[in-house]
């Protein structure tokens, strides 16, 4: 529960890092890369969701280290087996951020200021007309930081040679913003919720270093913007008592640009130490523009047979394609594997049965999953002696998984649980 942390300057990473078994290691200041692990499993093995929707579909400006805690009512952490309702291929666990869905009218605003010229603001609210059921949701946030913190004992390249000294980061600013609005109806006979929404986010990130800290960049940066219309529908007791349905559909376009066009080379003091007109700071000159498009459809149908037994059927489809163009290179895209869209379609179908015994002390869930993937990938670009050759791969694969999870509670404060799953992780 995040109520006790409301109106603090914490982001969701900082909140989750206080939980048992969770470790978050950030590589720098606001907006930097981070490694998130659950019981030692990390990377692609852990999946993140907002109200059951994968965060990978919300653009690069939305991540755990820039979403303010005020936007979450609670955070669900799944260690090990992930329920089929999330429709995920997570092997090591999952985190689901649940936003406030129950309060009919509210307004929440916060602003924080901190070191390194860090600004964080968040605003969220809802208005619901009790008589008609018409509702409007709105939320947003803004983050900015210079990230000009001190680096200890870095190698500074000077004309007379290299020296080791402390220096501040001078090209590591970060900015992100998000705005979301939904409107529709709640608590009607034909729908518990029917909402049409639009989400927009944008980001800007300066890059200070490459893989090694003694190589300093002074002009490399990336920008991005993301837009996603969506449709949500939920209905309990659909047609018969105990049958619940939830649907989500969206289409998103995510555009990002990485710019590396400076011939100047910098040191840790921010001084230009050389100019090479043949190479940019990272290598070849480039203005690389990515365009990612995603269509997401998720449906969950659950049926309570009786208070002790329930069935759940879930299907999740994520269809995406990516295009990338180096506009600096003009029409010559021979060495570019993304000038024709790469496609990746993933589907997960899950069926589960849950049983509760001994006054809900013993809970057991048994499930099966089908994983489907279709890909069209420009898998290799290589030089064969006379020119560049592009090798293509177009294939469809199906896989099957299964698992069981059980828990026994001795009391409200003590219990034992165990789980096993045979699963697959599909590529991003």
Secondary structure, DSSP 8 states (H G I E B T S, - for coil): --GGGTTSS-BHHHHHTTSTTEEEEESSSTT--EEEEETTEEGGGEEEEETTEEGGGS-TT--TTTSBGGG-SEEEEEESS--GGG----SSEEEEEE---S-SSEEEEEEEEETTTEEEEEEEEEEE-TTT-EEEEEEEEEEEE----EEEEEEEEETTEEEEEEEE-SS--EEEEEEEEEEEEEEETTEEEEEEEEEEEEEEEE--B-SSTTSB-SS-EEEEEEEEEEEEEEESS-SSTTEEEEEEEEEEEEEEEEEE---EEE-TTS-EEEE-TT--SSSS-EEEEEEEEEEEEEEEEEEEEETTEEEEEEEEEEEEEEEEEEGGGTT--TT-TTSS-EEEEEEEEEEEEEEEETTTTEEEEEEEEEEEEEEEEEEEEEE-SSSEEEEEEEEEEEEEEEEEEEEEESSSS-EEEEEEEE------
